Amino acid sequence: MAPLVLKKFVSGLLVNDATGRFIGTMFRRRIPHNGLIIEVADCCDPSVMASLFWKTYESAEQRFVNHFVTDRYDVVDLGSCLGVVSCQIARKLRGKRRLFCVEANP
């Protein structure tokens, strides 16, 4: 089985609504994620909770932040959603640098 096919198969087993509901219950909707605790609302999709727990939630965006974001500039996060990537950005900013988060979905 090709690595990508295997990865998708395993991801489907780990990141789904049933797993997310279980994780949400176990952690009382306060999901550990890369050294953070992400508190999710009741309306949060259960598969998002599973994705947060297994560290697949916006993983490409988080790799981008880890590689390119420095403390040299202020940052604007358009579409900050749950704020997971925003928290990763905030960790990298120091001193007087600012992070502006914008989310259209209330």
KADA-V54617 format. One record per pair of residues at least 12 apart in sequence whose ideal C-beta (glycine too) atoms are under 10 Angstrom apart, sorted by the first residue. I is the first residue (numbers start at 1). J is the second residue. D is the distance in Angstrom with one decimal. If there is no record, write none. Layout:
BEGIN
i j d
I J D
I J D
END
This chain:
BEGIN
i j d
7 56 9.8
10 54 9.6
11 50 9.7
11 51 8.8
11 54 7.9
11 56 6.4
14 50 6.4
14 51 8.7
14 53 8.5
14 54 5.0
14 56 8.0
15 46 9.8
15 47 5.7
15 48 8.9
15 49 9.4
15 50 4.5
15 51 4.9
15 52 9.5
15 53 8.7
15 54 5.9
15 56 5.9
15 57 8.7
16 46 7.9
16 47 5.7
16 50 6.3
16 51 9.6
17 45 7.6
17 46 4.3
17 47 5.4
17 48 9.8
17 49 9.3
17 50 7.9
18 46 7.6
18 47 9.2
18 50 8.6
19 46 7.8
19 47 7.8
19 49 8.3
19 50 4.4
19 51 9.5
19 53 8.2
19 54 8.4
20 40 9.5
20 44 8.5
20 45 7.2
20 46 3.1
20 47 4.9
20 48 6.7
20 49 4.1
20 50 3.8
20 51 7.6
20 52 8.7
20 53 8.0
20 54 9.8
21 46 4.6
21 47 9.4
21 49 7.7
21 50 8.6
22 46 8.6
22 49 9.0
22 50 8.3
22 53 9.6
23 46 8.1
23 49 5.1
23 50 5.6
23 51 9.7
23 52 8.1
23 53 4.8
23 54 8.7
24 40 7.0
24 42 9.3
24 44 7.7
24 46 6.3
24 48 9.4
24 49 4.5
24 50 8.5
24 52 9.6
24 53 9.0
25 46 9.9
25 49 9.5
26 49 9.8
26 53 9.0
27 39 9.5
27 40 9.4
27 49 8.1
27 52 9.6
27 53 7.7
29 41 7.7
29 42 7.5
29 44 7.5
29 49 7.4
31 44 9.3
31 48 8.9
31 49 5.5
31 50 8.9
31 51 9.4
31 52 4.5
31 53 5.4
31 57 9.1
31 82 9.7
31 84 9.6
32 52 8.2
32 53 7.0
32 55 9.6
33 49 9.8
33 51 9.2
33 52 4.7
33 53 7.0
33 54 9.3
33 55 6.6
33 57 7.0
33 62 9.6
33 82 9.5
33 84 6.4
33 87 8.7
33 88 9.5
34 52 9.2
34 55 6.3
34 57 9.5
34 59 9.8
34 62 7.3
34 66 9.9
34 84 8.2
34 87 8.6
34 88 7.1
34 91 9.4
35 87 9.2
35 88 9.4
35 91 8.4
36 52 9.3
36 83 9.3
36 84 7.3
36 87 5.3
36 88 8.0
36 90 10.0
36 91 8.6
37 87 9.8
38 52 5.6
38 53 9.4
38 57 8.5
38 82 6.2
38 83 7.6
38 84 5.9
38 87 7.9
39 82 9.1
39 83 9.8
40 52 7.5
40 82 6.8
41 82 8.8
44 82 7.7
48 81 9.3
48 82 7.5
48 84 9.7
51 84 9.8
52 82 8.0
52 84 7.0
57 81 9.5
57 82 8.0
57 84 6.1
57 85 9.0
58 81 8.0
58 82 8.8
58 84 6.1
58 85 5.5
58 88 9.2
61 77 9.6
61 79 9.7
61 84 8.5
61 85 4.9
61 88 8.5
61 89 9.7
62 84 7.6
62 85 6.0
62 87 9.9
62 88 5.6
62 89 9.6
64 85 8.6
64 88 9.7
65 77 9.4
65 85 6.1
65 86 9.4
65 87 9.9
65 88 4.9
65 89 5.5
65 91 9.0
65 92 7.0
66 88 7.3
66 89 10.0
66 91 9.8
66 92 8.1
68 92 9.8
69 85 9.7
69 88 8.1
69 89 5.6
69 90 10.0
69 91 9.4
69 92 5.0
69 93 7.9
69 99 9.8
70 92 6.9
70 93 8.8
70 94 9.5
70 97 9.2
71 92 6.1
71 93 5.3
71 94 4.3
71 95 6.7
71 96 9.7
71 97 5.6
72 93 9.5
72 94 9.7
72 95 10.0
72 97 7.9
73 93 8.8
73 97 6.9
73 98 9.6
74 93 8.0
74 96 8.8
74 97 5.6
74 98 4.6
74 99 7.3
74 100 7.2
75 89 5.4
75 90 8.6
75 92 8.6
75 93 6.7
75 97 7.4
75 98 7.6
75 99 5.1
75 100 7.2
75 101 9.1
76 89 9.8
76 98 9.2
76 99 7.9
76 100 4.7
76 101 8.0
76 102 7.0
77 89 6.2
77 90 9.3
77 99 6.6
77 100 7.0
77 101 4.7
77 102 7.0
77 103 8.6
78 100 9.0
78 101 8.5
78 102 5.2
78 103 8.5
78 104 8.9
79 101 9.1
79 102 7.2
79 103 6.4
79 104 7.3
79 105 8.6
80 99 9.2
80 100 9.2
80 101 3.9
80 102 6.5
80 103 4.8
80 104 9.8
80 105 9.8
81 101 9.3
81 103 6.1
81 104 9.8
81 105 7.2
82 103 8.9
83 101 6.7
83 103 8.2
85 101 9.4
86 99 6.4
86 100 9.5
86 101 5.0
86 103 9.2
87 99 9.4
87 101 9.9
89 101 8.8
END
